Amino acid sequence: MAEDAPLFTDVLAAAERLAGRIVTTPLLSHPLLDEIAGGRILLKAEPLQQTGSFKLRGATNAVRQLPEAARAAGIVTYSSGNHGQAVAAAAAAAGIAASVFMPADAPAIKRESTARWGASIRLYDRAREDREALALAFAEEHGATIIPPFDHRDVIAGQGTLALEIFAESRARGITPEALLVPAGGGGLIAGCALATSGVAPETRVYAVEPEGWDDTTRSLAAGERVANDQTGSGFCDALLAPRPGRLTFAINRAHLAGGLVVSEAEVRAAMAFAFRHLKLVVEPGGAVALAALLAGKFPAKGRAIAAVLSGGNVDPAVFAAVLAEGG
């Protein structure tokens, strides 16, 4: 594993650092889901996190460790929305100025929510401009600190606190999940969860779940090296459109993941509708992929206890309304 990658102990330290600063989101179940999947399914409801996604965990863990000199110069990041909003919120809580480079086609709800926390929004063309280069140039010009969306030691460690909560609550119910299904874009969430799982539930197998056309983690695991997406797949799961796995995230995931699953856009839409109708949750496309895998039978859950992450709920209202209308 990469020498600068976080360890399980970093996830534990993040949990202490985040205590009282984030929501301990509930672990939900539903008899209809258990019936469809054929097992005992536990869903981690991160749409109920402040800012509406798991991203607040990593952002807060990173921001809270900045030295005073770095705080004065401000922070900058790049994000399709959830990480940007999380950095903006974490920066506001710490009294730090934040600038966020967001793709011009990011859902309006994500742009508006990020701006509401006081961050400066800088739009870019996802197809023609390099967001990392833009952020780096800004950081160099203004002396700001970059907090990237996934390939960062403190961000990864913060995201792993989600899995610590899953196992604490599931074991309080007398259950240890046999598998944990986690949405994967750049891989920060699943890398953190994999580290946490290796420390508290090494018998549990962790799987990445990705949308068709953006299954870079699944293909990279099979190849044994980082493989890029060709970026021709549907953009429906906007939160998961990383060009390829991160250097740190893949080093962790290659060592700890059991494999990857891929779901279609239609399966994601069905999962979003199911979550709304039966769980009473608004789940964004990228946040629904793990549930989609279970509902579509992509993972053998029969007779098993399985945990899955609903990673976020920041979906454009018009998109969500269209998804619900499709189901009649």
PyMOL commands that set and color helices and strands:
alter all, ss='L'
color gray80, all
select helices_A, chain A and resi 8-18+31-37+46-48+55-63+68-73+82-94+108-116+131-142+153-159+161-172+188-200+216-223+238-240+247-256+265-279+286-295+317-326
alter helices_A, ss='H'
color red, helices_A
select strands_A, chain A and resi 27-28+40-45+75-78+98-103+120-124+145-146+179-183+205-211+259-263+305-310
alter strands_A, ss='S'
color yellow, strands_A
deselect
rebuild
show_as cartoon
